[in-house]
Amino acid sequence: MTYTLLNHIQGKIGSRWAHFVKENGVDQLLIVAVDAAKYTHKVLLANFYGDILIKPFEIDASESGFN
């Protein structure tokens, strides 16, 4: 017997993620990668397939940097 909530390798949370991706499709996903550092952070935006949509840019580790 297989339980529908726990049939993913990462358990219940992984199953919800897999269901979300299957339901919405990978074309609707945006990957935001953040390299958090002490003073400035690097940010990159890509799609599910790894195509870079916005080249890496830096933001300050302050409220003004996030705005």
NUMIGU-595886 format. One record per atom (N, C-alpha, C): x, y, z; atom name. Coordinates in nm, 3 decimals. Example, Ala and Ser with C-alpha at 12.3 -4.5 7.8 and 13.67 -1.06 7.14 Angstrom:
BEGIN
REC       X       Y       Z site
REC   1.319  -0.569   0.780    N
REC   1.230  -0.450   0.780   CA
REC   1.320  -0.330   0.780    C
REC   1.285  -0.225   0.708    N
REC   1.367  -0.106   0.714   CA
REC   1.290   0.003   0.787    C
END
This chain:
BEGIN
REC       X       Y       Z site
REC   0.084  -0.117   0.000    N
REC   0.000   0.000   0.000   CA
REC   0.089   0.124   0.000    C
REC   0.053   0.224  -0.080    N
REC   0.127   0.349  -0.088   CA
REC   0.038   0.463  -0.042    C
REC   0.089   0.542   0.050    N
REC   0.016   0.659   0.096   CA
REC   0.046   0.775   0.003    C
REC  -0.056   0.848  -0.039    N
REC  -0.037   0.955  -0.137   CA
REC   0.045   1.070  -0.081    C
REC   0.042   1.093   0.049    N
REC   0.117   1.205   0.106   CA
REC   0.264   1.172   0.129    C
REC   0.300   1.045   0.131    N
REC   0.437   1.008   0.164   CA
REC   0.501   0.923   0.055    C
REC   0.466   0.946  -0.072    N
REC   0.521   0.864  -0.179   CA
REC   0.636   0.931  -0.253    C
REC   0.692   1.033  -0.196    N
REC   0.803   1.106  -0.257   CA
REC   0.927   1.081  -0.174    C
REC   1.043   1.089  -0.236    N
REC   1.169   1.060  -0.167   CA
REC   1.192   1.151  -0.047    C
REC   1.138   1.274  -0.052    N
REC   1.156   1.367   0.060   CA
REC   1.034   1.372   0.150    C
REC   0.947   1.275   0.139    N
REC   0.832   1.267   0.229   CA
REC   0.721   1.363   0.193    C
REC   0.647   1.404   0.296    N
REC   0.527   1.485   0.277   CA
REC   0.555   1.618   0.209    C
REC   0.660   1.688   0.251    N
REC   0.692   1.819   0.193   CA
REC   0.733   1.803   0.046    C
REC   0.814   1.704   0.016    N
REC   0.855   1.679  -0.123   CA
REC   0.737   1.645  -0.212    C
REC   0.640   1.572  -0.159    N
REC   0.522   1.538  -0.236   CA
REC   0.441   1.662  -0.270    C
REC   0.429   1.754  -0.177    N
REC   0.357   1.879  -0.206   CA
REC   0.429   1.959  -0.313    C
REC   0.562   1.963  -0.307    N
REC   0.639   2.035  -0.407   CA
REC   0.623   1.970  -0.543    C
REC   0.633   1.837  -0.550    N
REC   0.616   1.766  -0.677   CA
REC   0.477   1.790  -0.735    C
REC   0.376   1.789  -0.652    N
REC   0.239   1.814  -0.697   CA
REC   0.226   1.957  -0.750    C
REC   0.286   2.053  -0.680    N
REC   0.281   2.192  -0.724   CA
REC   0.346   2.208  -0.862    C
REC   0.462   2.147  -0.882    N
REC   0.533   2.158  -1.010   CA
REC   0.452   2.092  -1.121    C
REC   0.397   1.975  -1.096    N
REC   0.318   1.906  -1.198   CA
REC   0.192   1.984  -1.233    C
REC   0.132   2.046  -1.133    N
REC   0.007   2.120  -1.154   CA
REC   0.029   2.250  -1.230    C
REC   0.137   2.323  -1.198    N
REC   0.161   2.454  -1.256   CA
REC   0.255   2.454  -1.376    C
REC   0.335   2.351  -1.390    N
REC   0.431   2.345  -1.499   CA
REC   0.557   2.421  -1.467    C
REC   0.666   2.378  -1.526    N
REC   0.795   2.440  -1.496   CA
REC   0.810   2.576  -1.562    C
REC   0.728   2.608  -1.661    N
REC   0.737   2.739  -1.726   CA
REC   0.691   2.851  -1.634    C
REC   0.621   2.816  -1.527    N
REC   0.570   2.915  -1.432   CA
REC   0.662   2.934  -1.312    C
REC   0.779   2.869  -1.311    N
REC   0.870   2.877  -1.197   CA
REC   0.983   2.975  -1.225    C
REC   1.018   3.053  -1.125    N
REC   1.130   3.146  -1.130   CA
REC   1.223   3.111  -1.015    C
REC   1.347   3.086  -1.046    N
REC   1.446   3.051  -0.945   CA
REC   1.522   3.178  -0.907    C
REC   1.523   3.211  -0.780    N
REC   1.596   3.327  -0.729   CA
REC   1.707   3.273  -0.639    C
REC   1.830   3.285  -0.686    N
REC   1.945   3.237  -0.610   CA
REC   2.010   3.356  -0.541    C
REC   2.032   3.344  -0.410    N
REC   2.093   3.451  -0.332   CA
REC   2.218   3.397  -0.263    C
REC   2.330   3.461  -0.288    N
REC   2.454   3.430  -0.219   CA
REC   2.468   3.533  -0.108    C
REC   2.430   3.494   0.012    N
REC   2.430   3.587   0.125   CA
REC   2.571   3.601   0.181    C
REC   2.617   3.723   0.186    N
REC   2.749   3.754   0.242   CA
REC   2.731   3.854   0.356    C
REC   2.842   3.899   0.411    N
REC   2.834   3.988   0.526   CA
REC   2.785   4.128   0.489    C
REC   2.838   4.186   0.382    N
REC   2.802   4.324   0.347   CA
REC   2.724   4.336   0.217    C
REC   2.761   4.262   0.115    N
REC   2.687   4.266  -0.012   CA
REC   2.649   4.125  -0.053    C
REC   2.530   4.112  -0.105    N
REC   2.478   3.983  -0.150   CA
REC   2.473   3.981  -0.302    C
REC   2.492   3.864  -0.362    N
REC   2.476   3.848  -0.506   CA
REC   2.345   3.776  -0.532    C
REC   2.272   3.822  -0.633    N
REC   2.142   3.767  -0.667   CA
REC   2.141   3.732  -0.815    C
REC   2.077   3.619  -0.848    N
REC   2.065   3.574  -0.987   CA
REC   1.924   3.521  -1.007    C
REC   1.865   3.552  -1.121    N
REC   1.732   3.501  -1.154   CA
REC   1.743   3.409  -1.275    C
REC   1.683   3.291  -1.264    N
REC   1.690   3.191  -1.371   CA
REC   1.557   3.119  -1.381    C
REC   1.539   3.047  -1.491    N
REC   1.420   2.964  -1.503   CA
REC   1.453   2.823  -1.457    C
REC   1.357   2.734  -1.464    N
REC   1.371   2.597  -1.415   CA
REC   1.481   2.521  -1.488    C
REC   1.505   2.556  -1.613    N
REC   1.602   2.485  -1.697   CA
REC   1.744   2.537  -1.680    C
REC   1.763   2.641  -1.598    N
REC   1.896   2.696  -1.574   CA
REC   1.934   2.810  -1.665    C
REC   1.843   2.854  -1.750    N
REC   1.870   2.970  -1.835   CA
REC   1.867   3.096  -1.749    C
REC   1.974   3.175  -1.755    N
REC   1.982   3.296  -1.673   CA
REC   1.894   3.404  -1.736    C
REC   1.798   3.452  -1.658    N
REC   1.707   3.557  -1.705   CA
REC   1.762   3.696  -1.674    C
REC   1.821   3.712  -1.557    N
REC   1.885   3.837  -1.518   CA
REC   2.023   3.801  -1.463    C
REC   2.126   3.862  -1.521    N
REC   2.263   3.833  -1.479   CA
REC   2.282   3.866  -1.331    C
REC   2.379   3.802  -1.269    N
REC   2.403   3.829  -1.126   CA
REC   2.428   3.977  -1.099    C
REC   2.368   4.025  -0.991    N
REC   2.387   4.163  -0.949   CA
REC   2.401   4.164  -0.798    C
REC   2.458   4.273  -0.746    N
REC   2.482   4.285  -0.603   CA
REC   2.380   4.376  -0.538    C
REC   2.344   4.341  -0.415    N
REC   2.261   4.428  -0.333   CA
REC   2.329   4.444  -0.198    C
REC   2.305   4.558  -0.135    N
REC   2.362   4.583  -0.002   CA
REC   2.286   4.503   0.102    C
REC   2.356   4.473   0.210    N
REC   2.295   4.401   0.322   CA
REC   2.231   4.504   0.417    C
REC   2.140   4.581   0.360    N
REC   2.071   4.683   0.439   CA
REC   1.930   4.697   0.382    C
REC   1.849   4.774   0.450    N
REC   1.711   4.795   0.403   CA
REC   1.709   4.864   0.267    C
REC   1.796   4.960   0.247    N
REC   1.801   5.029   0.117   CA
REC   1.844   4.936   0.006    C
REC   1.932   4.841   0.034    N
REC   1.975   4.744  -0.067   CA
REC   1.862   4.653  -0.109    C
REC   1.777   4.613  -0.016    N
REC   1.666   4.525  -0.050   CA
REC   1.556   4.602  -0.121    C
REC   1.541   4.730  -0.092    N
REC   1.441   4.810  -0.162   CA
REC   1.484   4.832  -0.306    C
END
